[in-house]
Amino acid sequence: MADLRPESEAGRDHPATFRGVAQSGIANLIGAAYGAAVSLVLLVLIARFLSTDEAGVVFATTSLFVLVEAASRLGVDVSIVHFLAGARARNRDADVVRYLRSGLIPVITVAAVAALALAVAAPAVLTVVLRQASVPHGRALLVVLAAGIPVAAAYDVVVGSTRGLGAVRPTVALERILRPTLQVVFVGAALGLGGRPVTVVSAWVAPYGVVAVLSGIWLRRLLPDGTSRREGEGPADLGAFWSFTLPRGLAAIAQIALQRLDILLVAGMRGPAAAAIYTAATRFVVVGQLGNQAISYAVQPRLAGLVAVGDLDSVRRLFRISTVWLVALTWPLFLVVGVAAPLILDILGGGYHSGRTVMELLAGAMLIGSASGLVDIVLITLGKTRWNLADTAAAFAINIALNLVLIPRLGISGAALAWAVSIAVGNVIALVQVGRRFRLLPFSWLSALVTALAGVCFGGLPAAAAATFGLNAPVVVAAACAGSAVYLVALYRLRRDLQLDLVLRRQPPSSDAAAPAVQRREDALTGDEA
């Protein structure tokens, strides 16, 4: 069981590790906040300028794009971070190019085949996905989406590679800022010119080409000369790379499907209009997951380095402190969304009010997910990709079964309930695994304290104000502002425990993965799937 005593959860004896993670997390957080805001602007633009049926076509087909592109990545975008970070920690620069080539070529090949299949089968796909709804220029729409799949898949792997090489800025600049900005600009221009779904989807896909080129240039500058390798060590074990990657790839497909397949099921069973309402309601909640990504992008390379040197004590501390950061960042959003769901949906227009229950259900589920920390990332980094695959497959199976039962009966609320249950089940299973096998749990006195603070400031206070003065924007905003003031003061007083003071120190951090002392623990862990 986790030790809940008020010890230093971040390991003050390893300040460089947590300072680097904190600074990377702050950079990702700033980018994620911007990306989230821009994504919401994009959502509002589509909802306001298109009818619910047309918006449903856009949301359903772009969800299909995300699903196919995620499958085409084969999990390489995640595993490449793990292996490149491990190679750097062990001073094996010669392996970097081998890992990159081994991952990128299959991804591009699979993505091209998937894109061709999607383009050829376009009429049948539209019939299934959109419940036989009439879509003007539907084949052209899917051909445009198909053309973007190989580009987007390669881009995701390349950006992941830059994180594995220790660079946060490419992810922040390209994925968090530039791509969302270009999508808003292009889609806004298309809508302003009276564009229909095919034009809007084309504008949504186009930015992937821009960021793909820029990410390639950035990666080329980061690559080592590829000549250094410790004496006596052989070349990279590509078998270990793929034995780690393929289970992760299947798990990644299932994870993306948990977020997107329900949109397609709603569209197929209830029509494009229902899909538009469901997407709008869920995207407001899913914005909070960008905070999860911001922290995981900063934490995963450090975890990989610590695992590579066999420092599980620091892994334990990093797991706990990153959970506190995650709760501190995401709980305020999810709590406010749960309280103010009707007001948020008003922004999209009167046709979206039926999404209230969806937002409330998923806000509650996301609270559970955040409190569980980066448990899936920890499981993956420890080499248990097959466990992660089994966990995700179980959650996915539950989600599909419940969707098929509940959507015909409860509509979009049934889809939300199915997703909420699968989130809870997946996190509980993973927590049991890392707790029993590695004695790693995210819970601590600090996470309990921050959870309570967020609950009072952003759940209790706005709910009480709404119950007393009525649910309206001025009341909720005033209560949230008051709660924010109390919350920020409390976090500031806890800054040393939260390791926020490390972010502000000016001295350069030393390496947290001392290369001369590195043992070949990563190979053993990737092979240990018992």
C-alpha positions as CSV (number, residue, x, y, z in Angstrom):
1,M,0.0,0.0,0.0
2,A,1.2,3.5,-0.7
3,D,2.9,5.4,2.1
4,L,0.8,8.4,2.8
5,R,3.1,10.0,5.3
6,P,4.0,13.7,4.6
7,E,7.4,12.9,3.2
8,S,8.8,14.6,0.1
9,E,6.9,13.0,-2.7
10,A,9.1,14.5,-5.3
11,G,12.4,13.2,-3.9
12,R,14.3,16.2,-2.8
13,D,17.5,14.1,-3.2
14,H,16.8,14.1,-7.0
15,P,16.1,17.8,-7.7
16,A,17.4,17.7,-11.3
17,T,15.0,15.0,-12.3
18,F,11.9,16.9,-11.1
19,R,13.2,20.3,-12.1
20,G,13.5,19.2,-15.6
21,V,10.1,17.5,-15.6
22,A,8.5,20.5,-14.0
23,Q,9.9,22.9,-16.5
24,S,9.0,20.7,-19.5
25,G,5.5,20.3,-18.0
26,I,5.1,24.1,-17.7
27,A,6.1,24.5,-21.3
28,N,3.6,21.8,-22.4
29,L,1.0,23.2,-20.1
30,I,1.2,26.6,-21.7
31,G,1.0,25.1,-25.1
32,A,-1.9,22.8,-24.0
33,A,-3.9,25.7,-22.6
34,Y,-3.5,27.6,-25.9
35,G,-4.3,24.5,-27.9
36,A,-7.4,23.8,-25.8
37,A,-8.7,27.3,-26.2
38,V,-8.2,27.2,-30.0
39,S,-9.9,23.8,-30.2
40,L,-12.9,25.2,-28.4
41,V,-13.0,28.1,-30.9
42,L,-12.9,25.6,-33.7
43,L,-15.8,23.6,-32.2
44,V,-17.9,26.7,-31.7
45,L,-17.3,27.9,-35.3
46,I,-18.4,24.6,-36.7
47,A,-21.4,24.4,-34.4
48,R,-22.5,28.0,-35.1
49,F,-22.0,28.1,-38.9
50,L,-23.2,24.7,-39.9
51,S,-26.5,22.9,-39.2
52,T,-26.4,20.1,-36.7
53,D,-26.6,17.6,-39.5
54,E,-23.7,19.2,-41.4
55,A,-21.7,19.5,-38.2
56,G,-22.3,15.9,-37.5
57,V,-20.9,15.0,-40.9
58,V,-17.7,16.9,-40.1
59,F,-17.3,15.5,-36.6
60,A,-18.0,11.9,-37.6
61,T,-15.7,11.9,-40.6
62,T,-12.8,13.7,-38.8
63,S,-13.3,11.1,-36.0
64,L,-12.9,8.4,-38.6
65,F,-9.7,10.1,-39.7
66,V,-8.3,10.1,-36.1
67,L,-9.2,6.4,-35.7
68,V,-7.5,5.3,-38.9
69,E,-4.5,7.5,-38.4
70,A,-4.1,6.2,-34.8
71,A,-4.2,2.6,-36.1
72,S,-1.6,3.4,-38.7
73,R,0.9,4.7,-36.2
74,L,1.2,1.1,-34.8
75,G,2.0,2.6,-31.4
76,V,5.4,3.9,-32.6
77,D,4.7,7.5,-31.7
78,V,4.7,6.4,-28.0
79,S,7.3,3.6,-28.0
80,I,9.8,5.8,-29.9
81,V,9.9,8.2,-27.0
82,H,10.7,5.3,-24.6
83,F,13.5,3.8,-26.7
84,L,15.1,7.1,-27.8
85,A,15.1,8.3,-24.2
86,G,16.6,5.0,-23.1
87,A,19.3,5.1,-25.8
88,R,20.3,8.7,-24.8
89,A,20.4,7.7,-21.1
90,R,22.7,4.8,-22.0
91,N,24.9,6.9,-24.3
92,R,24.0,4.8,-27.4
93,D,23.5,7.5,-30.0
94,A,24.1,5.0,-32.8
95,D,20.9,3.3,-32.0
96,V,18.7,6.4,-32.4
97,V,18.7,6.4,-36.2
98,R,18.1,2.6,-36.3
99,Y,15.1,2.9,-34.0
100,L,13.7,5.9,-36.0
101,R,14.1,4.1,-39.3
102,S,12.6,0.9,-38.0
103,G,9.5,2.7,-36.7
104,L,8.9,5.3,-39.4
105,I,9.0,3.2,-42.5
106,P,6.3,0.7,-41.4
107,V,4.1,3.5,-40.2
108,I,4.2,5.3,-43.5
109,T,3.6,2.1,-45.4
110,V,0.6,1.0,-43.3
111,A,-0.9,4.5,-43.4
112,A,-0.7,4.6,-47.2
113,V,-2.4,1.3,-47.5
114,A,-5.1,2.3,-45.0
115,A,-5.6,5.6,-46.9
116,L,-6.0,3.8,-50.2
117,A,-8.6,1.4,-48.7
118,L,-10.5,4.3,-47.2
119,A,-10.6,6.2,-50.5
120,V,-11.7,3.1,-52.5
121,A,-14.4,2.1,-50.0
122,A,-15.7,5.7,-49.5
123,P,-19.3,5.1,-50.5
124,A,-19.7,2.1,-48.3
125,V,-18.0,3.8,-45.4
126,L,-20.3,6.8,-45.6
127,T,-23.4,4.6,-45.7
128,V,-22.3,2.8,-42.5
129,V,-20.9,5.8,-40.6
130,L,-23.6,8.3,-41.3
131,R,-26.7,6.1,-41.3
132,Q,-27.2,6.5,-45.0
133,A,-27.4,10.3,-44.7
134,S,-27.0,12.2,-47.9
135,V,-23.5,13.9,-48.0
136,P,-22.8,16.2,-51.0
137,H,-19.4,15.4,-52.4
138,G,-19.0,12.6,-49.9
139,R,-16.5,10.6,-51.9
140,A,-14.3,13.7,-52.3
141,L,-14.5,14.4,-48.6
142,L,-13.2,10.9,-47.7
143,V,-10.5,11.1,-50.4
144,V,-9.2,14.3,-48.8
145,L,-9.2,12.6,-45.4
146,A,-7.4,9.6,-46.8
147,A,-4.7,11.7,-48.4
148,G,-3.9,13.3,-45.0
149,I,-3.6,10.0,-43.1
150,P,0.1,9.1,-44.1
151,V,1.2,12.7,-43.5
152,A,-0.4,12.9,-40.1
153,A,0.9,9.4,-39.0
154,A,4.5,10.3,-40.0
155,Y,4.2,13.7,-38.3
156,D,3.1,12.1,-35.0
157,V,6.0,9.7,-35.0
158,V,8.5,12.5,-35.8
159,V,7.2,14.8,-33.1
160,G,7.3,11.8,-30.6
161,S,10.9,11.3,-31.7
162,T,11.8,14.9,-30.8
163,R,10.4,14.3,-27.3
164,G,12.5,11.1,-27.0
165,L,15.6,13.2,-27.9
166,G,14.8,15.6,-25.0
167,A,13.2,18.5,-26.9
168,V,9.8,19.8,-25.7
169,R,9.6,22.8,-28.0
170,P,8.6,21.0,-31.2
171,T,5.6,19.5,-29.5
172,V,4.6,22.8,-28.0
173,A,5.3,24.9,-31.1
174,L,3.9,22.6,-33.7
175,E,1.3,20.4,-32.1
176,R,0.0,22.7,-29.4
177,I,0.2,26.1,-31.2
178,L,0.7,26.0,-34.9
179,R,-1.5,23.1,-36.0
180,P,-4.6,24.2,-34.0
181,T,-4.1,27.8,-35.1
182,L,-3.9,26.9,-38.8
183,Q,-7.0,24.7,-38.4
184,V,-9.0,27.6,-36.9
185,V,-7.8,30.0,-39.6
186,F,-8.4,27.7,-42.5
187,V,-11.7,26.3,-41.2
188,G,-12.9,29.9,-40.3
189,A,-12.1,31.1,-43.8
190,A,-13.9,28.1,-45.3
191,L,-17.0,28.8,-43.2
192,G,-16.8,32.5,-43.9
193,L,-17.0,31.7,-47.6
194,G,-20.0,29.6,-47.1
195,G,-18.2,26.3,-47.2
196,R,-19.9,23.0,-46.8
197,P,-18.6,19.9,-45.0
198,V,-16.2,18.8,-47.8
199,T,-14.6,22.3,-47.7
200,V,-14.4,22.4,-44.0
201,V,-12.9,19.0,-43.7
202,S,-10.3,19.9,-46.4
203,A,-9.4,23.0,-44.4
204,W,-9.1,20.9,-41.2
205,V,-6.7,18.4,-42.8
206,A,-4.4,20.9,-44.6
207,P,-2.4,22.0,-41.6
208,Y,-1.0,18.5,-41.1
209,G,1.1,19.0,-44.3
210,V,2.6,22.2,-42.9
211,V,3.6,20.9,-39.5
212,A,4.8,17.6,-41.0
213,V,7.5,19.4,-43.0
214,L,8.5,21.6,-40.1
215,S,8.7,18.6,-37.7
216,G,11.0,16.8,-40.1
217,I,13.4,19.8,-40.3
218,W,13.4,20.1,-36.5
219,L,14.1,16.4,-36.0
220,R,17.0,16.5,-38.5
221,R,18.7,19.1,-36.4
222,L,18.3,17.1,-33.2
223,L,19.6,13.8,-34.5
224,P,23.0,12.8,-33.1
225,D,25.8,11.8,-35.5
226,G,25.0,8.2,-34.9
227,T,28.5,7.1,-34.2
228,S,28.8,6.7,-30.5
229,R,28.1,3.4,-28.7
230,R,29.6,2.1,-25.5
231,E,32.4,-0.4,-26.0
232,G,31.2,-4.0,-26.0
233,E,27.6,-3.2,-26.8
234,G,25.9,-4.4,-30.0
235,P,23.4,-2.6,-32.2
236,A,19.9,-1.8,-31.2
237,D,17.6,-4.8,-30.5
238,L,14.9,-4.1,-33.0
239,G,13.1,-7.3,-32.0
240,A,12.7,-5.8,-28.5
241,F,11.5,-2.5,-30.0
242,W,8.7,-4.2,-31.9
243,S,7.8,-6.6,-29.1
244,F,7.3,-3.5,-27.0
245,T,5.6,-1.5,-29.7
246,L,3.0,-3.8,-31.3
247,P,1.1,-4.4,-28.0
248,R,1.2,-0.7,-27.4
249,G,0.0,0.0,-30.9
250,L,-3.1,-2.2,-30.3
251,A,-3.7,-0.5,-27.0
252,A,-3.3,3.0,-28.6
253,I,-6.0,2.0,-31.2
254,A,-8.3,0.9,-28.4
255,Q,-7.6,4.1,-26.4
256,I,-8.4,6.4,-29.4
257,A,-11.4,4.2,-30.2
258,L,-12.7,4.8,-26.6
259,Q,-12.7,8.5,-27.4
260,R,-13.9,8.5,-31.0
261,L,-15.7,5.3,-31.9
262,D,-18.7,6.2,-29.9
263,I,-19.2,9.3,-32.1
264,L,-19.4,7.0,-35.1
265,L,-21.7,4.6,-33.3
266,V,-24.0,7.5,-32.4
267,A,-23.9,8.8,-35.9
268,G,-24.7,5.3,-37.3
269,M,-27.5,4.6,-34.8
270,R,-29.0,8.0,-34.2
271,G,-27.9,10.1,-37.2
272,P,-25.5,13.0,-37.8
273,A,-27.4,15.5,-35.7
274,A,-27.1,13.4,-32.6
275,A,-23.4,12.9,-33.4
276,A,-22.9,16.6,-33.5
277,I,-24.5,17.1,-30.1
278,Y,-22.6,14.3,-28.6
279,T,-19.3,15.4,-30.0
280,A,-19.8,19.0,-28.8
281,A,-20.6,17.9,-25.3
282,T,-17.7,15.4,-25.1
283,R,-15.1,17.7,-26.6
284,F,-15.6,20.3,-23.9
285,V,-14.7,17.6,-21.4
286,V,-11.9,16.0,-23.4
287,V,-10.2,19.4,-23.6
288,G,-9.1,18.6,-20.0
289,Q,-7.2,15.6,-21.3
290,L,-4.8,18.0,-23.0
291,G,-3.5,18.7,-19.5
292,N,-2.9,15.0,-19.1
293,Q,-0.9,15.0,-22.3
294,A,1.1,18.0,-21.4
295,I,2.3,16.4,-18.2
296,S,2.7,12.9,-19.7
297,Y,4.9,14.4,-22.6
298,A,7.2,15.9,-19.9
299,V,7.2,12.9,-17.6
300,Q,7.5,9.9,-20.0
301,P,11.1,10.6,-21.2
302,R,12.2,11.0,-17.6
303,L,10.5,7.8,-16.5
304,A,12.2,6.0,-19.4
305,G,15.6,7.3,-18.3
306,L,14.9,6.3,-14.6
307,V,13.7,2.8,-15.6
308,A,16.8,2.4,-17.8
309,V,19.1,3.0,-14.8
310,G,16.9,0.9,-12.6
311,D,15.9,3.7,-10.2
312,L,12.4,2.6,-9.2
313,D,12.4,4.8,-6.1
314,S,12.6,7.9,-8.2
315,V,9.9,6.4,-10.5
316,R,7.7,6.0,-7.5
317,R,8.2,9.6,-6.4
318,L,7.8,11.0,-9.9
319,F,4.5,9.0,-10.3
320,R,3.1,10.6,-7.1
321,I,4.1,14.1,-7.8
322,S,2.9,14.0,-11.4
323,T,-0.4,12.8,-10.1
324,V,-0.6,15.8,-7.9
325,W,0.2,18.1,-10.8
326,L,-2.5,16.4,-12.9
327,V,-5.2,16.7,-10.3
328,A,-4.2,20.3,-9.6
329,L,-4.5,21.1,-13.3
330,T,-7.5,19.2,-14.5
331,W,-9.9,18.9,-11.5
332,P,-10.9,22.6,-11.6
333,L,-11.9,22.3,-15.3
334,F,-13.9,19.1,-14.8
335,L,-15.7,20.3,-11.7
336,V,-16.7,23.6,-13.3
337,V,-17.9,21.8,-16.4
338,G,-20.0,19.5,-14.3
339,V,-21.6,22.4,-12.5
340,A,-22.0,24.8,-15.5
341,A,-22.8,22.3,-18.3
342,P,-26.1,24.1,-19.4
343,L,-24.3,27.4,-19.6
344,I,-21.4,26.0,-21.6
345,L,-23.8,24.4,-24.1
346,D,-25.6,27.7,-24.6
347,I,-22.5,28.9,-26.4
348,L,-23.1,26.4,-29.1
349,G,-26.7,27.3,-29.7
350,G,-30.1,26.0,-28.7
351,G,-29.8,22.8,-30.6
352,Y,-27.1,21.4,-28.3
353,H,-28.9,21.6,-24.9
354,S,-29.6,17.9,-24.8
355,G,-25.9,17.3,-24.2
356,R,-26.1,18.3,-20.5
357,T,-26.2,14.8,-19.1
358,V,-23.3,13.7,-21.4
359,M,-21.1,16.5,-20.0
360,E,-22.0,15.7,-16.4
361,L,-21.4,12.0,-16.7
362,L,-18.0,12.4,-18.4
363,A,-16.9,15.2,-16.1
364,G,-17.3,12.8,-13.2
365,A,-15.5,10.0,-15.0
366,M,-12.6,12.3,-15.8
367,L,-12.2,13.1,-12.1
368,I,-11.5,9.5,-11.5
369,G,-9.1,9.3,-14.4
370,S,-7.1,12.2,-13.3
371,A,-6.9,11.0,-9.7
372,S,-5.4,7.7,-11.0
373,G,-2.4,9.7,-12.4
374,L,-0.4,8.6,-15.5
375,V,-0.9,5.0,-14.6
376,D,-0.9,3.8,-18.2
377,I,2.3,5.6,-19.0
378,V,4.0,4.1,-15.9
379,L,2.8,0.6,-16.9
380,I,4.1,1.1,-20.5
381,T,7.5,2.5,-19.4
382,L,8.0,-0.4,-17.1
383,G,7.8,-2.7,-20.1
384,K,4.3,-4.0,-19.4
385,T,2.8,-3.2,-22.8
386,R,0.9,-6.4,-22.9
387,W,-0.7,-5.7,-19.6
388,N,-1.6,-2.2,-20.9
389,L,-3.0,-3.8,-24.0
390,A,-5.1,-6.3,-22.0
391,D,-6.4,-3.4,-19.8
392,T,-7.3,-1.2,-22.7
393,A,-8.9,-4.1,-24.5
394,A,-11.1,-4.9,-21.5
395,A,-12.2,-1.3,-21.2
396,F,-12.8,-1.1,-25.0
397,A,-14.9,-4.3,-24.9
398,I,-17.0,-3.0,-22.1
399,N,-17.4,0.3,-23.9
400,I,-18.6,-1.3,-27.1
401,A,-21.0,-3.7,-25.4
402,L,-22.6,-1.0,-23.3
403,N,-22.8,1.4,-26.4
404,L,-24.6,-1.3,-28.4
405,V,-27.1,-1.8,-25.5
406,L,-27.5,1.8,-24.2
407,I,-27.4,4.0,-27.4
408,P,-30.6,2.6,-28.8
409,R,-32.3,3.0,-25.4
410,L,-30.8,6.2,-24.0
411,G,-29.3,7.9,-27.0
412,I,-26.2,10.1,-26.4
413,S,-26.6,9.7,-22.6
414,G,-26.1,6.0,-23.0
415,A,-22.9,6.5,-25.0
416,A,-21.6,8.8,-22.3
417,L,-22.5,6.3,-19.6
418,A,-20.7,3.6,-21.5
419,W,-17.6,5.7,-21.8
420,A,-17.7,6.7,-18.1
421,V,-17.8,3.1,-17.0
422,S,-15.0,2.0,-19.2
423,I,-12.8,4.9,-17.9
424,A,-13.3,3.8,-14.3
425,V,-12.7,0.1,-15.1
426,G,-9.6,0.7,-17.1
427,N,-8.0,2.9,-14.4
428,V,-8.8,0.5,-11.5
429,I,-7.3,-2.5,-13.3
430,A,-4.1,-0.6,-14.1
431,L,-3.8,0.7,-10.5
432,V,-4.1,-2.8,-9.1
433,Q,-1.4,-4.0,-11.5
434,V,1.3,-1.4,-10.8
435,G,0.5,-1.5,-7.1
436,R,0.8,-5.3,-6.7
437,R,3.7,-5.9,-9.1
438,F,5.9,-2.8,-8.5
439,R,4.4,-1.2,-5.3
440,L,3.7,2.0,-7.3
441,L,0.6,4.0,-6.5
442,P,-0.2,7.6,-7.2
443,F,-1.9,8.3,-3.9
444,S,-0.3,10.5,-1.3
445,W,-1.2,13.0,1.4
446,L,-0.4,15.8,-1.1
447,S,-2.8,14.5,-3.8
448,A,-5.5,14.0,-1.2
449,L,-5.0,17.6,0.0
450,V,-5.1,19.1,-3.5
451,T,-8.1,17.0,-4.4
452,A,-10.0,18.3,-1.4
453,L,-9.0,21.9,-2.3
454,A,-10.1,21.6,-5.9
455,G,-13.4,20.0,-4.8
456,V,-14.3,22.8,-2.4
457,C,-13.1,25.7,-4.6
458,F,-14.5,24.5,-8.0
459,G,-17.2,22.1,-7.1
460,G,-18.7,23.0,-3.8
461,L,-18.5,26.8,-4.0
462,P,-20.0,27.2,-7.6
463,A,-22.7,24.6,-6.8
464,A,-23.6,26.4,-3.6
465,A,-23.7,29.7,-5.4
466,A,-25.9,28.4,-8.2
467,A,-28.3,26.8,-5.7
468,T,-28.6,30.0,-3.8
469,F,-28.7,32.6,-6.6
470,G,-29.6,30.6,-9.6
471,L,-27.6,28.9,-12.3
472,N,-26.4,31.8,-14.5
473,A,-23.1,32.9,-16.0
474,P,-22.4,35.9,-13.6
475,V,-23.0,33.7,-10.5
476,V,-20.8,30.8,-11.7
477,V,-18.0,33.1,-13.0
478,A,-18.0,35.0,-9.7
479,A,-17.9,31.8,-7.6
480,A,-15.2,30.3,-9.9
481,C,-13.1,33.4,-9.6
482,A,-13.4,33.4,-5.8
483,G,-12.5,29.7,-5.7
484,S,-9.5,30.3,-8.0
485,A,-8.1,33.0,-5.7
486,V,-8.3,30.6,-2.7
487,Y,-6.9,27.7,-4.8
488,L,-3.9,29.7,-6.1
489,V,-3.0,30.9,-2.7
490,A,-3.2,27.4,-1.3
491,L,-1.0,26.0,-4.2
492,Y,1.5,28.8,-3.6
493,R,1.8,27.9,0.1
494,L,2.4,24.3,-1.1
495,R,4.9,25.2,-3.7
496,R,7.8,23.4,-2.2
497,D,5.9,20.2,-1.8
498,L,4.6,20.6,-5.4
499,Q,8.2,21.2,-6.5
500,L,7.1,24.5,-8.2
501,D,10.2,26.2,-6.6
502,L,12.4,24.0,-8.9
503,V,10.8,25.6,-12.0
504,L,12.1,29.0,-11.0
505,R,15.7,28.1,-10.1
506,R,18.2,29.4,-12.6
507,Q,21.0,27.0,-12.2
508,P,21.2,24.4,-15.0
509,P,20.1,20.9,-13.9
510,S,22.5,18.1,-14.0
511,S,21.6,14.9,-15.9
512,D,19.3,12.7,-13.9
513,A,20.4,9.6,-15.9
514,A,24.1,9.3,-15.2
515,A,25.3,7.5,-18.3
516,P,28.4,5.9,-16.9
517,A,26.4,4.1,-14.2
518,V,23.7,2.8,-16.6
519,Q,22.9,-0.9,-16.7
520,R,21.0,-2.6,-19.5
521,R,17.8,-2.7,-17.4
522,E,15.5,-1.5,-20.2
523,D,16.2,-4.6,-22.3
524,A,15.4,-6.8,-19.3
525,L,12.2,-4.9,-18.6
526,T,10.9,-4.9,-22.2
527,G,11.5,-8.7,-22.2
528,D,9.8,-9.2,-18.8
529,E,6.1,-9.6,-19.6
530,A,5.3,-12.2,-16.9
